[in-house]
Amino acid sequence: MTAPVPAGAAQAPADPRTARTEQLQRTARQLEGVFVLQMLKAMRATVPKGGVSDANSGEETFTAMLDEKVADKVPAQWQHGLTDALMKQLMGRDATFHASGTPTTSIPPAPEQPQ
């Protein structure tokens, strides 16, 4: 008799490339979220302070939490975000995806532009 698998438990993929791809995808999405968060912080820094009501610490905390939540959700909505580019870059350098077992360290040359 086998023990039931908890509903929240994830099954480990049999293929190491699939597991590594999922790990790289999560990491790339997190990095994209950090980028969005920094963008939101830079945007908010341009808004003049003062006016009718100055922001108190509660409002600043709420705004920071809102920005973190938005930064977490926005990358999943983008069609062609940074995640795609990061995945290509990371997979090209990861030994898991190369038959020789050694990662590549060179960046492929840019395609030639028509003149």
N, CA, C and O atoms as a DFTB+ gen file, in Angstrom:
460 C
 N C O
     1  1       0.850      -1.175       0.000
     2  2       0.000       0.000       0.000
     3  2       0.894       1.236       0.000
     4  3       1.854       1.312       0.767
     5  1       0.584       2.189      -0.847
     6  2       1.385       3.411      -0.934
     7  2       0.682       4.544      -0.215
     8  3      -0.545       4.602      -0.139
     9  1       1.489       5.428       0.304
    10  2       0.943       6.582       1.015
    11  2       0.426       7.588       0.002
    12  3       1.038       7.759      -1.052
    13  1      -0.684       8.262       0.289
    14  2      -1.200       9.268      -0.640
    15  2      -0.248      10.457      -0.717
    16  3       0.387      10.831       0.269
    17  1      -0.166      11.039      -1.907
    18  2       0.666      12.218      -2.124
    19  2      -0.140      13.442      -1.742
    20  3      -1.262      13.606      -2.219
    21  1       0.406      14.319      -0.884
    22  2      -0.319      15.537      -0.513
    23  2      -0.646      16.364      -1.748
    24  3       0.110      16.367      -2.720
    25  1      -1.772      17.062      -1.704
    26  2      -2.236      17.838      -2.845
    27  2      -1.239      18.905      -3.271
    28  3      -1.122      19.182      -4.465
    29  1      -0.522      19.509      -2.344
    30  2       0.414      20.585      -2.658
    31  2       1.784      20.110      -3.074
    32  3       2.612      20.917      -3.496
    33  1       2.047      18.808      -2.966
    34  2       3.378      18.293      -3.277
    35  2       3.579      18.228      -4.780
    36  3       2.726      17.715      -5.504
    37  1       4.694      18.742      -5.245
    38  2       5.003      18.745      -6.667
    39  2       5.771      17.485      -7.021
    40  3       6.639      17.038      -6.271
    41  1       5.440      16.919      -8.170
    42  2       6.153      15.753      -8.659
    43  2       7.433      16.219      -9.329
    44  3       7.408      17.168     -10.113
    45  1       8.548      15.569      -9.034
    46  2       9.817      15.923      -9.652
    47  2       9.826      15.401     -11.089
    48  3       9.545      14.224     -11.316
    49  1      10.149      16.272     -12.076
    50  2      10.200      15.824     -13.454
    51  2      11.305      14.792     -13.639
    52  3      12.361      14.872     -13.012
    53  1      11.043      13.817     -14.516
    54  2      12.018      12.761     -14.764
    55  2      13.224      13.283     -15.529
    56  3      14.345      12.837     -15.284
    57  1      13.021      14.206     -16.439
    58  2      14.093      14.742     -17.263
    59  2      14.796      15.881     -16.522
    60  3      14.139      16.839     -16.113
    61  1      16.128      15.798     -16.338
    62  2      16.831      16.887     -15.641
    63  2      16.745      18.205     -16.397
    64  3      16.792      19.274     -15.788
    65  1      16.618      18.140     -17.723
    66  2      16.486      19.389     -18.488
    67  2      15.173      20.089     -18.171
    68  3      15.131      21.316     -18.080
    69  1      14.108      19.328     -18.004
    70  2      12.810      19.915     -17.675
    71  2      12.863      20.575     -16.303
    72  3      12.371      21.689     -16.126
    73  1      13.453      19.892     -15.344
    74  2      13.575      20.458     -13.994
    75  2      14.407      21.733     -14.030
    76  3      14.055      22.729     -13.399
    77  1      15.508      21.698     -14.767
    78  2      16.383      22.871     -14.848
    79  2      15.685      24.013     -15.571
    80  3      15.835      25.172     -15.186
    81  1      14.921      23.697     -16.619
    82  2      14.187      24.730     -17.349
    83  2      13.179      25.411     -16.434
    84  3      13.053      26.635     -16.447
    85  1      12.459      24.619     -15.638
    86  2      11.488      25.195     -14.705
    87  2      12.178      26.078     -13.674
    88  3      11.670      27.143     -13.323
    89  1      13.329      25.635     -13.191
    90  2      14.083      26.424     -12.214
    91  2      14.556      27.737     -12.840
    92  3      14.443      28.794     -12.219
    93  1      15.080      27.675     -14.053
    94  2      15.538      28.884     -14.738
    95  2      14.367      29.819     -15.031
    96  3      14.506      31.039     -14.939
    97  1      13.218      29.250     -15.381
    98  2      12.031      30.061     -15.661
    99  2      11.601      30.831     -14.410
   100  3      11.308      32.024     -14.483
   101  1      11.563      30.143     -13.259
   102  2      11.201      30.820     -12.003
   103  2      12.194      31.931     -11.677
   104  3      11.806      33.030     -11.283
   105  1      13.470      31.631     -11.847
   106  2      14.505      32.622     -11.537
   107  2      14.400      33.828     -12.466
   108  3      14.524      34.970     -12.023
   109  1      14.173      33.575     -13.747
   110  2      14.051      34.671     -14.711
   111  2      12.835      35.537     -14.402
   112  3      12.908      36.762     -14.501
   113  1      11.711      34.910     -14.026
   114  2      10.514      35.673     -13.660
   115  2      10.766      36.525     -12.410
   116  3      10.317      37.668     -12.330
   117  1      11.484      35.962     -11.441
   118  2      11.794      36.729     -10.236
   119  2      12.675      37.926     -10.574
   120  3      12.463      39.020     -10.051
   121  1      13.656      37.727     -11.439
   122  2      14.522      38.833     -11.840
   123  2      13.728      39.888     -12.589
   124  3      13.960      41.085     -12.423
   125  1      12.798      39.445     -13.406
   126  2      11.939      40.387     -14.115
   127  2      11.079      41.168     -13.122
   128  3      10.842      42.361     -13.312
   129  1      10.616      40.509     -12.076
   130  2       9.852      41.186     -11.034
   131  2      10.678      42.235     -10.309
   132  3      10.176      43.311      -9.984
   133  1      11.944      41.923     -10.056
   134  2      12.842      42.896      -9.423
   135  2      13.005      44.114     -10.337
   136  3      13.017      45.254      -9.874
   137  1      13.130      43.854     -11.636
   138  2      13.256      44.951     -12.591
   139  2      12.007      45.842     -12.555
   140  3      12.122      47.067     -12.533
   141  1      10.823      45.232     -12.549
   142  2       9.571      46.002     -12.508
   143  2       9.486      46.795     -11.210
   144  3       9.068      47.953     -11.217
   145  1       9.879      46.182     -10.100
   146  2       9.848      46.884      -8.810
   147  2      10.758      48.111      -8.836
   148  3      10.374      49.180      -8.360
   149  1      11.945      47.964      -9.384
   150  2      12.862      49.103      -9.476
   151  2      12.292      50.190     -10.391
   152  3      12.464      51.383     -10.137
   153  1      11.617      49.764     -11.448
   154  2      10.989      50.721     -12.354
   155  2       9.891      51.505     -11.621
   156  3       9.789      52.723     -11.772
   157  1       9.075      50.806     -10.832
   158  2       8.017      51.475     -10.079
   159  2       8.591      52.434      -9.040
   160  3       8.068      53.532      -8.849
   161  1       9.664      52.022      -8.371
   162  2      10.299      52.912      -7.392
   163  2      10.836      54.169      -8.065
   164  3      10.687      55.272      -7.540
   165  1      11.461      53.999      -9.227
   166  2      11.981      55.160      -9.964
   167  2      10.838      56.066     -10.410
   168  3      10.960      57.291     -10.377
   169  1       9.735      55.465     -10.824
   170  2       8.574      56.242     -11.243
   171  2       8.021      57.055     -10.068
   172  3       7.724      58.241     -10.208
   173  1       7.890      56.405      -8.920
   174  2       7.345      57.104      -7.746
   175  2       8.282      58.206      -7.247
   176  3       7.828      59.193      -6.668
   177  1       9.580      58.039      -7.469
   178  2      10.541      59.056      -7.039
   179  2      10.378      60.358      -7.830
   180  3      10.820      61.414      -7.378
   181  1       9.749      60.291      -9.004
   182  2       9.564      61.497      -9.814
   183  2       8.351      62.314      -9.389
   184  3       8.206      63.466      -9.798
   185  1       7.470      61.722      -8.561
   186  2       6.270      62.421      -8.114
   187  2       6.665      63.409      -7.026
   188  3       7.300      63.025      -6.044
   189  1       6.296      64.683      -7.188
   190  2       6.672      65.684      -6.183
   191  2       6.048      65.382      -4.822
   192  3       4.897      64.955      -4.734
   193  1       6.815      65.609      -3.776
   194  2       6.326      65.428      -2.402
   195  2       5.610      66.683      -1.963
   196  3       5.817      67.760      -2.522
   197  1       4.767      66.540      -0.960
   198  2       4.048      67.690      -0.431
   199  2       2.692      67.827      -1.092
   200  3       2.245      66.922      -1.796
   201  1       2.054      68.922      -0.875
   202  2       0.737      69.131      -1.449
   203  2      -0.301      69.158      -0.347
   204  3      -0.019      69.565       0.780
   205  1      -1.497      68.724      -0.681
   206  2      -2.598      68.760       0.267
   207  2      -2.330      67.849       1.461
   208  3      -2.533      68.247       2.608
   209  1      -1.878      66.638       1.192
   210  2      -1.582      65.726       2.302
   211  2      -0.236      65.050       2.061
   212  3       0.008      64.470       1.003
   213  1       0.621      65.139       3.056
   214  2       1.907      64.455       2.962
   215  2       1.701      62.978       3.283
   216  3       0.847      62.611       4.090
   217  1       2.503      62.145       2.632
   218  2       2.406      60.702       2.864
   219  2       2.927      60.371       4.262
   220  3       4.012      60.803       4.651
   221  1       2.148      59.607       5.001
   222  2       2.622      59.159       6.311
   223  2       3.230      57.773       6.152
   224  3       3.237      57.214       5.056
   225  1       3.735      57.225       7.239
   226  2       4.414      55.931       7.152
   227  2       3.464      54.815       6.732
   228  3       3.889      53.874       6.062
   229  1       2.198      54.893       7.104
   230  2       1.224      53.883       6.701
   231  2       1.010      53.881       5.200
   232  3       0.933      52.826       4.570
   233  1       0.917      55.066       4.641
   234  2       0.731      55.177       3.186
   235  2       1.974      54.693       2.448
   236  3       1.871      54.021       1.422
   237  1       3.139      55.033       2.968
   238  2       4.385      54.581       2.337
   239  2       4.497      53.054       2.386
   240  3       4.927      52.427       1.417
   241  1       4.104      52.458       3.523
   242  2       4.131      51.005       3.656
   243  2       3.162      50.363       2.683
   244  3       3.503      49.381       2.024
   245  1       1.952      50.909       2.587
   246  2       0.957      50.380       1.655
   247  2       1.452      50.482       0.218
   248  3       1.311      49.534      -0.555
   249  1       2.024      51.612      -0.141
   250  2       2.527      51.810      -1.501
   251  2       3.645      50.826      -1.814
   252  3       3.693      50.270      -2.911
   253  1       4.538      50.610      -0.864
   254  2       5.634      49.656      -1.076
   255  2       5.093      48.237      -1.252
   256  3       5.563      47.495      -2.114
   257  1       4.107      47.862      -0.438
   258  2       3.508      46.531      -0.558
   259  2       2.756      46.384      -1.876
   260  3       2.811      45.327      -2.504
   261  1       2.065      47.419      -2.295
   262  2       1.347      47.403      -3.565
   263  2       2.323      47.248      -4.729
   264  3       2.086      46.467      -5.650
   265  1       3.416      47.997      -4.677
   266  2       4.426      47.907      -5.731
   267  2       5.022      46.498      -5.810
   268  3       5.253      45.985      -6.905
   269  1       5.270      45.873      -4.658
   270  2       5.809      44.513      -4.653
   271  2       4.823      43.526      -5.270
   272  3       5.222      42.633      -6.017
   273  1       3.548      43.682      -4.964
   274  2       2.529      42.786      -5.511
   275  2       2.399      42.993      -7.018
   276  3       2.294      42.023      -7.769
   277  1       2.406      44.235      -7.460
   278  2       2.331      44.526      -8.894
   279  2       3.552      43.958      -9.601
   280  3       3.430      43.361     -10.671
   281  1       4.728      44.141      -9.011
   282  2       5.964      43.625      -9.610
   283  2       5.952      42.103      -9.680
   284  3       6.590      41.520     -10.556
   285  1       5.243      41.464      -8.780
   286  2       5.141      40.009      -8.793
   287  2       4.198      39.527      -9.893
   288  3       4.433      38.475     -10.487
   289  1       3.138      40.278     -10.171
   290  2       2.108      39.854     -11.119
   291  2       2.352      40.321     -12.550
   292  3       1.994      39.608     -13.488
   293  1       2.941      41.478     -12.746
   294  2       3.091      42.059     -14.085
   295  2       3.889      41.188     -15.050
   296  3       3.441      41.015     -16.183
   297  1       5.031      40.633     -14.683
   298  2       5.799      39.847     -15.659
   299  2       5.023      38.683     -16.274
   300  3       5.276      38.327     -17.425
   301  1       4.105      38.094     -15.554
   302  2       3.317      36.985     -16.090
   303  2       2.353      37.458     -17.174
   304  3       1.892      36.650     -17.981
   305  1       2.046      38.739     -17.205
   306  2       1.106      39.283     -18.182
   307  2       1.774      39.722     -19.482
   308  3       1.096      39.899     -20.495
   309  1       3.084      39.899     -19.465
   310  2       3.792      40.384     -20.647
   311  2       3.935      39.270     -21.671
   312  3       4.261      38.135     -21.322
   313  1       3.693      39.595     -22.930
   314  2       3.845      38.614     -24.002
   315  2       5.315      38.301     -24.261
   316  3       5.703      37.135     -24.316
   317  1       6.115      39.320     -24.417
   318  2       7.540      39.151     -24.708
   319  2       8.325      40.011     -23.736
   320  3       8.803      41.091     -24.083
   321  1       8.448      39.529     -22.546
   322  2       9.152      40.277     -21.518
   323  2      10.615      39.883     -21.448
   324  3      11.152      39.245     -22.354
   325  1      11.232      40.268     -20.378
   326  2      12.635      39.947     -20.164
   327  2      12.856      38.456     -19.927
   328  3      13.951      37.947     -20.166
   329  1      11.828      37.756     -19.461
   330  2      11.983      36.339     -19.150
   331  2      12.446      35.548     -20.367
   332  3      13.318      34.687     -20.248
   333  1      11.872      35.830     -21.539
   334  2      12.270      35.110     -22.753
   335  2      13.750      35.322     -23.058
   336  3      14.476      34.368     -23.339
   337  1      14.188      36.565     -23.000
   338  2      15.593      36.867     -23.284
   339  2      16.512      36.252     -22.221
   340  3      17.569      35.711     -22.545
   341  1      16.105      36.337     -20.970
   342  2      16.912      35.750     -19.891
   343  2      17.000      34.232     -20.032
   344  3      18.058      33.645     -19.807
   345  1      15.893      33.600     -20.401
   346  2      15.896      32.141     -20.578
   347  2      16.866      31.731     -21.681
   348  3      17.628      30.780     -21.506
   349  1      16.849      32.427     -22.806
   350  2      17.775      32.109     -23.897
   351  2      19.219      32.250     -23.425
   352  3      20.065      31.401     -23.704
   353  1      19.480      33.325     -22.713
   354  2      20.834      33.589     -22.231
   355  2      21.275      32.535     -21.219
   356  3      22.375      31.992     -21.320
   357  1      20.413      32.249     -20.245
   358  2      20.768      31.299     -19.197
   359  2      20.888      29.872     -19.732
   360  3      21.794      29.135     -19.345
   361  1      19.983      29.490     -20.613
   362  2      20.036      28.136     -21.168
   363  2      21.254      27.954     -22.062
   364  3      21.798      26.853     -22.156
   365  1      21.682      29.022     -22.717
   366  2      22.858      28.950     -23.565
   367  2      24.136      28.776     -22.766
   368  3      25.140      28.296     -23.293
   369  1      24.107      29.159     -21.513
   370  2      25.310      29.073     -20.672
   371  2      25.269      27.909     -19.687
   372  3      26.251      27.658     -18.989
   373  1      24.154      27.199     -19.622
   374  2      23.976      26.139     -18.630
   375  2      24.455      24.801     -19.179
   376  3      24.070      24.406     -20.279
   377  1      25.286      24.109     -18.422
   378  2      25.852      22.824     -18.848
   379  2      24.780      21.757     -19.020
   380  3      24.994      20.794     -19.756
   381  1      23.642      21.898     -18.368
   382  2      22.571      20.923     -18.473
   383  2      22.063      20.804     -19.913
   384  3      21.567      19.750     -20.313
   385  1      22.186      21.874     -20.682
   386  2      21.620      21.906     -22.019
   387  2      22.649      21.658     -23.113
   388  3      22.348      21.823     -24.296
   389  1      23.866      21.260     -22.729
   390  2      24.924      21.013     -23.708
   391  2      25.374      19.565     -23.629
   392  3      25.553      19.016     -22.542
   393  1      25.556      18.954     -24.787
   394  2      25.962      17.550     -24.841
   395  2      27.352      17.346     -24.253
   396  3      27.626      16.310     -23.647
   397  1      28.231      18.331     -24.431
   398  2      29.599      18.188     -23.945
   399  2      29.694      18.299     -22.429
   400  3      30.680      17.872     -21.828
   401  1      28.656      18.880     -21.810
   402  2      28.670      19.023     -20.362
   403  2      29.395      20.268     -19.886
   404  3      29.452      20.524     -18.683
   405  1      29.951      21.048     -20.808
   406  2      30.622      22.283     -20.420
   407  2      29.810      23.461     -20.920
   408  3      29.400      23.478     -22.081
   409  1      29.573      24.430     -20.083
   410  2      28.780      25.578     -20.507
   411  2      29.543      26.442     -21.505
   412  3      30.773      26.500     -21.501
   413  1      28.785      27.097     -22.344
   414  2      29.410      28.040     -23.261
   415  2      29.560      29.368     -22.547
   416  3      28.727      29.733     -21.716
   417  1      30.601      30.077     -22.865
   418  2      30.823      31.358     -22.202
   419  2      30.760      32.522     -23.168
   420  3      30.804      33.679     -22.748
   421  1      30.660      32.236     -24.444
   422  2      30.621      33.324     -25.401
   423  2      29.179      33.675     -25.733
   424  3      28.299      32.814     -25.752
   425  1      28.963      34.924     -25.988
   426  2      27.654      35.410     -26.387
   427  2      27.603      35.342     -27.904
   428  3      28.532      35.812     -28.562
   429  1      26.551      34.774     -28.482
   430  2      26.500      34.668     -29.932
   431  2      26.523      36.050     -30.572
   432  3      26.000      37.004     -29.996
   433  1      27.124      36.171     -31.761
   434  2      27.193      37.480     -32.409
   435  2      25.813      37.967     -32.816
   436  3      24.914      37.179     -33.109
   437  1      25.672      39.255     -32.825
   438  2      24.410      39.870     -33.217
   439  2      24.190      39.647     -34.714
   440  3      25.152      39.655     -35.483
   441  1      22.951      39.448     -35.135
   442  2      22.705      39.285     -36.560
   443  2      23.061      40.562     -37.309
   444  3      22.918      41.674     -36.802
   445  1      23.529      40.356     -38.533
   446  2      23.934      41.516     -39.336
   447  2      22.701      42.298     -39.756
   448  3      21.666      41.729     -40.103
   449  1      22.839      43.598     -39.716
   450  2      21.759      44.474     -40.111
   451  2      21.869      44.791     -41.600
   452  3      22.966      45.071     -42.082
   453  1      20.753      44.755     -42.345
   454  2      20.827      45.129     -43.763
   455  2      21.196      46.598     -43.899
   456  3      20.787      47.442     -43.101
   457  1      21.962      46.870     -44.908
   458  2      22.437      48.248     -45.103
   459  2      21.609      49.007     -46.084
   460  3      21.886      50.177     -46.351
